[in-house]
């Protein structure tokens, strides 16, 4: 029965596979590139396909091979990553590229075990690369696959407790032939047919064997343990402009949120109201706006201050950088910092030169 299910899904995939820039279409004579599979899977962590497409195209245009990426400047890569979020992924991306390029001759390992020794590659990414790029019989589990398995087998154990059971069911279905296409087929099924809301059961290739469809429970699966409410943290960001139009930025420490990224100097982010402590003396004014952003574990509310600053007053004991107008690109900033810039722009226009 498992072989029949896999065959039915692969037949569906051969006709309905999504056209994605990192994917080799089914039936193609092309060989999947492990570098492109790895890059796409890292970008897709916690991020939608629609958001990733342009980033992937830009990265592979700038750095067509893992060796090219390994040789890139950190700041350039972090700038191009800006907006994708979860910036630890970008730091690990560079670490991994440099290990592959410098220690492995530019060749990715072809097993899950070997791939998991690389920086930033966990069980899911290792399985995806092994299956899609190397045709290993690896079990690829993401949110789409979990949802499909929960419905196919009518599993009501809530996530995350259900993960081992769902993986066991997925493993039983994974075929030895075309495991890469099969892994992508299950993900496509979850993304386009077996969707979180209003699944299109009538056109699903697994309509007949789906236990949840028979039981009428498909729409309520998978069940999830309720999440705790996210706390709100407060902070202040200081947007300083020099008389010649340059901008005062600070590179954040490598570890922690937005690690290694340039952003506006500011206070710590805490649940208590922060002290208004500017990074240098200036006529700081309230921008009359608040940048709001949601991270994985908390909501951030960032008050904004603006001023024209004297470069001679900039302290030398912090990682400050002044970017002239010709090189300052708001698009290189993390999303929350770009929000702050967009909101404070009007207030900045009223500042004296």
C-alpha positions in Angstrom: 0.0 0.0 0.0 2.9 2.4 0.8 4.4 1.8 -2.7 1.0 2.5 -4.3 0.6 5.8 -2.3 4.1 6.9 -3.3 3.5 6.1 -6.9 0.2 8.0 -6.9 1.8 11.0 -5.4 4.7 10.9 -7.9 2.4 10.7 -10.8 0.6 13.8 -9.5 3.9 15.6 -9.0 5.0 14.8 -12.5 2.1 16.9 -13.7 1.7 19.5 -11.0 5.2 20.2 -9.6 5.7 23.9 -8.7 8.1 25.8 -10.9 10.7 27.0 -8.4 14.1 28.6 -9.3 16.1 26.1 -7.2 14.3 23.0 -8.5 15.1 20.6 -11.3 11.7 19.7 -12.9 10.6 16.0 -12.8 11.7 14.2 -15.8 14.5 16.6 -16.5 18.0 15.3 -17.5 19.5 18.0 -15.3 21.2 17.0 -12.0 20.2 19.0 -8.9 23.0 21.2 -7.6 23.6 20.6 -3.9 24.7 24.3 -3.5 21.4 25.6 -4.8 19.4 23.1 -2.8 21.3 24.0 0.4 20.9 27.7 -0.2 17.2 27.5 -0.9 16.5 25.3 2.1 18.4 27.7 4.5 16.5 30.6 3.1 13.2 28.8 3.4 13.5 28.2 7.1 10.7 30.2 8.8 10.2 32.0 5.5 7.7 31.7 2.6 8.5 30.6 -0.9 7.2 33.9 -2.3 9.6 35.9 0.0 12.6 33.7 -0.9 12.4 33.6 -4.7 14.0 37.1 -5.3 16.6 36.6 -2.6 17.6 33.2 -4.1 17.9 34.7 -7.6 20.0 37.6 -6.4 22.3 35.4 -4.3 22.9 32.9 -7.1 23.5 35.7 -9.6 26.1 37.3 -7.3 27.6 34.1 -6.0 26.9 31.2 -8.5 28.9 28.6 -6.6 29.6 27.8 -3.0 33.2 28.9 -3.6 32.0 32.3 -4.7 29.9 32.7 -1.6 32.7 31.6 0.6 34.9 34.4 -0.8 32.3 37.1 -0.3 32.7 39.9 2.2 30.6 39.3 5.3 29.0 42.7 5.2 27.9 42.3 1.6 26.3 39.0 2.3 24.5 40.3 5.4 23.4 43.3 3.5 21.9 41.2 0.7 20.2 39.0 3.4 18.6 42.0 5.0 14.8 41.6 5.2 14.8 37.8 5.3 15.1 37.8 9.1 16.6 35.2 11.4 20.0 36.5 10.7 21.9 33.7 12.4 21.0 31.8 9.2 23.1 34.3 7.2 26.1 33.9 9.6 25.9 30.1 9.4 25.5 30.4 5.7 28.9 31.9 5.4 30.5 29.6 7.9 29.1 26.6 6.1 30.2 27.9 2.6 33.7 28.4 3.9 34.0 24.9 5.4 32.7 23.4 2.1 35.0 25.5 0.0 38.1 25.5 2.1 38.0 22.1 3.8 35.9 19.9 1.4 37.1 21.1 -2.0 33.8 22.8 -2.7 31.9 19.5 -2.5 29.0 19.0 -0.1 28.8 15.7 1.7 26.2 13.3 0.1 24.8 11.7 3.3 22.6 13.1 6.1 25.4 12.3 8.6 28.0 14.1 6.7 25.8 17.1 6.0 24.9 17.5 9.7 28.5 18.1 10.5 28.4 21.4 8.7 27.5 24.7 10.4 23.8 25.6 10.4 22.6 22.3 8.9 20.1 20.5 11.1 18.1 17.3 10.6 15.6 18.8 8.2 18.1 20.6 5.9 20.4 17.6 5.9 17.5 15.3 4.9 16.4 17.7 2.2 19.8 18.0 0.6 20.5 14.2 0.8 17.2 13.4 -0.8 16.8 16.1 -3.4 20.5 16.5 -4.5 21.8 12.9 -3.8 18.7 10.7 -4.1 19.2 9.3 -0.6 16.1 7.7 1.0 15.9 10.5 3.6 12.8 11.5 5.5 12.2 15.2 4.9 9.9 16.7 7.6 8.6 20.3 7.4 5.3 21.8 8.4 3.7 20.8 5.2 4.7 17.2 5.5 3.6 17.1 9.2 0.1 18.4 8.2 -0.2 15.9 5.3 0.8 12.9 7.5 -1.5 14.0 10.3 -4.4 14.1 8.0 -3.5 11.0 5.9 -3.4 8.9 9.1 -6.0 11.0 11.2 -3.5 11.6 14.0 -4.9 13.8 16.7 -1.9 14.0 19.0 -1.0 17.7 19.2 2.2 19.1 17.9 5.0 19.2 18.9 4.4 15.9 20.8 3.2 14.3 17.6 6.5 14.8 15.7 8.0 11.3 16.2 4.7 9.6 15.2 4.4 11.8 12.1 8.0 11.1 11.1 7.5 7.4 11.5 4.5 7.5 9.1 6.5 9.6 6.7 9.4 7.2 6.8 7.1 4.3 6.0 6.0 6.0 2.8 9.4 7.3 1.5 10.3 5.3 -1.5 13.8 4.0 -2.5 13.2 5.2 -6.0 13.0 9.0 -6.7 13.1 10.0 -3.0 14.1 13.5 -4.0 11.0 14.0 -6.2 8.9 12.3 -3.5 10.1 14.7 -0.8 9.3 17.7 -3.0 5.9 16.1 -3.9 4.8 15.8 -0.3 5.8 19.4 0.3 4.0 20.6 -2.8 0.9 18.7 -1.8 0.9 20.4 1.6 1.5 23.8 0.0 -1.0 23.7 -2.8 -3.7 21.0 -2.0 -3.6 19.9 1.7 -3.4 23.5 2.9 -3.9 24.6 6.5 -7.4 26.0 5.8 -9.9 24.7 3.3 -7.9 21.7 2.0 -8.9 20.8 -1.6 -9.6 17.2 -0.8 -11.6 16.7 -4.0 -8.5 17.0 -6.2 -6.0 15.4 -3.9 -4.1 12.3 -5.2 -4.4 10.8 -1.7 -8.1 11.5 -1.4 -9.1 7.8 -1.2 -6.6 6.6 1.5 -6.9 9.8 3.6 -8.3 8.8 7.0 -9.0 12.3 8.1 -11.1 13.0 5.0 -13.2 9.8 5.7 -13.6 10.9 9.3 -14.4 14.5 8.5 -11.5 15.8 10.6 -9.1 17.0 8.0 -9.7 20.8 8.6 -8.9 20.5 12.3 -5.6 18.7 11.8 -2.8 18.9 12.8 -3.7 19.8 16.3 -1.2 22.0 18.2 -0.5 22.8 21.8 -1.5 26.4 22.5 1.4 28.8 22.5 2.0 31.3 25.3 1.4 34.9 24.6 4.5 36.8 23.4 5.8 39.5 25.8 6.3 43.1 24.6 9.8 44.6 24.8 10.6 48.3 24.6 13.6 50.2 23.3 14.8 53.4 21.8 16.7 53.8 18.5 18.8 56.9 17.7 18.9 57.9 14.0 21.8 60.4 13.7 22.6 62.2 10.5 25.9 64.1 9.9 25.8 67.6 8.3 26.9 66.1 4.9 24.1 63.6 4.9 25.9 60.5 6.3 24.2 58.2 8.8 25.5 56.9 12.1 25.1 53.1 12.3 26.4 50.5 14.7 27.3 46.9 13.9 25.7 44.5 16.4 27.6 41.7 18.1 27.9 38.5 16.1 25.8 36.6 18.7 22.2 37.4 19.4 19.3 39.0 17.5 20.4 40.7 14.3 23.9 39.5 15.0 26.5 41.0 12.7 24.1 43.4 11.1 24.3 47.2 10.9 21.5 49.1 12.6 20.7 52.2 14.5 22.4 52.7 17.9 20.0 52.2 20.7 19.1 51.0 24.1 18.7 47.4 25.2 15.3 45.8 24.5 13.5 45.0 27.8 10.0 44.8 29.2 10.6 47.8 31.4 10.7 51.4 29.9 14.3 52.1 28.9 16.4 55.0 30.0 16.8 57.6 27.2 20.6 57.4 26.8 21.7 58.7 23.4 25.0 57.4 22.0 26.5 60.8 21.8 25.7 64.4 22.7 23.3 66.1 20.2 19.9 67.8 20.0 17.9 64.6 20.0 14.3 65.0 19.2 11.4 62.6 19.5 10.4 61.5 15.9 6.8 61.1 17.0 6.6 57.5 15.8 7.2 54.0 17.0 8.7 51.1 15.0 6.9 47.9 15.8 8.2 44.5 14.9 7.5 40.9 15.9 10.3 38.5 16.5 9.9 34.8 17.2 9.6 35.2 21.0 8.5 38.7 21.6 6.9 41.9 20.1 9.2 45.0 19.9 8.1 48.6 20.2 11.0 50.9 19.3 10.7 54.7 20.1 12.7 56.8 17.7 15.0 59.8 18.3 16.5 61.9 15.5 19.3 64.5 15.4 22.0 66.1 13.3 25.3 64.9 14.9 28.8 66.2 15.1 31.2 63.4 13.8 33.8 64.6 16.2 31.5 63.6 19.1 31.2 59.9 18.0 32.7 57.6 20.6 35.5 55.3 19.5 34.8 52.5 22.0 31.8 51.1 20.1 31.4 49.6 16.7 30.0 52.8 15.1 30.2 53.4 11.3 29.2 56.5 9.4 27.9 55.6 6.0 28.0 58.5 3.4 24.8 59.1 1.3 26.4 57.3 -1.7 26.8 54.0 0.1 23.9 54.1 2.6 21.2 51.7 1.4 18.1 51.3 3.7 17.5 48.0 2.0 20.6 46.6 3.6 19.2 47.2 7.1 17.3 44.5 9.0 13.5 44.9 8.7 13.0 46.5 12.0 15.8 49.1 11.4 14.3 49.8 7.9 10.9 50.4 9.5 12.5 52.8 11.9 14.2 54.7 9.0 10.9 54.9 7.0 9.0 56.2 10.0 11.6 58.7 11.1 12.2 60.1 7.6 9.7 62.9 7.9 11.0 64.1 11.3 14.6 64.0 9.8 13.5 66.4 7.0 12.7 69.1 9.6 16.1 69.0 11.2 18.5 71.9 10.7 21.7 71.2 8.6 
